[in-house]
Amino acid sequence: MKEIPSPGELKNIIRISLAFSDPTNEFDYLKRLLKYIVKNPNNIDLKELQNMGFTVREIEVLTGISKSQVSRELKEG
C-alpha cells in the first residue's frame, strides 16, 4: 500500500474481510483484503500483482486463474 492505514483502520479492514468472507471458500478473505489495497481489483493486471510481490500460487488464489495459465500469461507479457 502506498499509504498505510492507521492501526484502528487496519484492524477494521481485517475484521470486515474475515467477517464477510465466504466460509466455504478458504481464501475468500484474501480477495476481500486485496479489494482494500487495490483501487480497482476487477481490472488488475497479473504483471501488476507480480510486481507487488505476489507469487504465482498467490495470484492463482486471488484471481481464480490456474497456475499454469498465470505462468503462461506472465511469460508472454
Phi, psi and omega in degrees: 000142179290317179238117182284129179292162178294160182304322179294317178295318180298318178299317179293320178300315180294316179299314180297317180299319180285319184294322184259009180283157181284119183293341179275348179247109187293343182248011182298325180297329179292320177297320179292322176296322179298325179299328178282331182279318185258136182299313182232084186292340180287334182251023183283141182272144179299321179297323179295319177297320178296319178294334177284350177104008179281143177278170179299319179298315180294322177295322177301314181295317184288326185257338183084006178269139183298155181300320181294321178293318178299313180300317180297314181294325179289325178290322180291319186271000000 
